Amino acid sequence: MSTTPTDRLRALLEPLAADAGLDLEEVKVTQAGSRRQVQIDVDADGGVDLDAVAEFSRLVSRALDDSALMGETPYVLEVGSPGAERPLSEPRHWRRAVGRLAAVKLVDGAELTARVLESDEDGALVEVQPVKGRGRPKERRLEFAEVARARVQVEFNRKDEETLDAAEDIADVDADVDEEEEEA
């Protein structure tokens, strides 16, 4: 049987999340003055949109009001997604991070920055980025048992094939516009 209030809250919310096609990622209850703050993160393959978050928030609010779980103390409910720099602690997190850059700390203390190429239930194939930009990226298989912690990294200047293709398309449009101006 669940022993902590957070465990009981998670037990109430997991079936609701599953019915909504969501994964319940995090449940956190903190004291904020005279109220409690209930923070819930949900995610799904392909991400979650604001409509899904709003609908799940309404379901959670009704479930909490109908149960005695929160008692009489007022609470503030916040439902959202894990965010851009989410931790990678479950195989599904790694699967959803394919193509993304991750900072990884291994159980042996080593640290690396790697792009997630593919993932399965036991580990992930990553492309380890060279230190200080020297050398070429190298593929490596990481077993999840080797990973102490990992977190997705935000990239502001990623120059991947999609970005380069889009830049070429813009250049083609600019060239077409220049040709049209010359003809006029």
C-alpha angles and dihedrals in degrees: 000000000000113000107186127060089240091054091051090047091050090050089054094046103041095073090047091052092047091050089051091051092249136124115231102228106172138005118188130172120191135169113249108183110296092345136066121235116219112198119188127181121197131179141175139189105285091023130266127278128214093260092056091047092049093049092047090048090056091049092049093047091052092046092050092047091049094049128063090227097110094040119205097314113110117244140191115225121212120181121182146129127278093259137229098302096046121166116251103224104135132050090246090057090056091046090053091048096060107138093020129111117244135192107222130192113195125214089248089061097255118134128207142170113225142167113234108236101173140341142203135176094284105039149323138262107230137181107229112218118229117255112260090354093291118138130358130303114263128209117237135175112230118197111211089234088066093055119090092179140337136188134190113248126220113237119203100175105035112158104195129153094270092054092046091047090050090050090052090050090052090049090051091051090049090051091050091050091049091051091049091050091051091051092051 
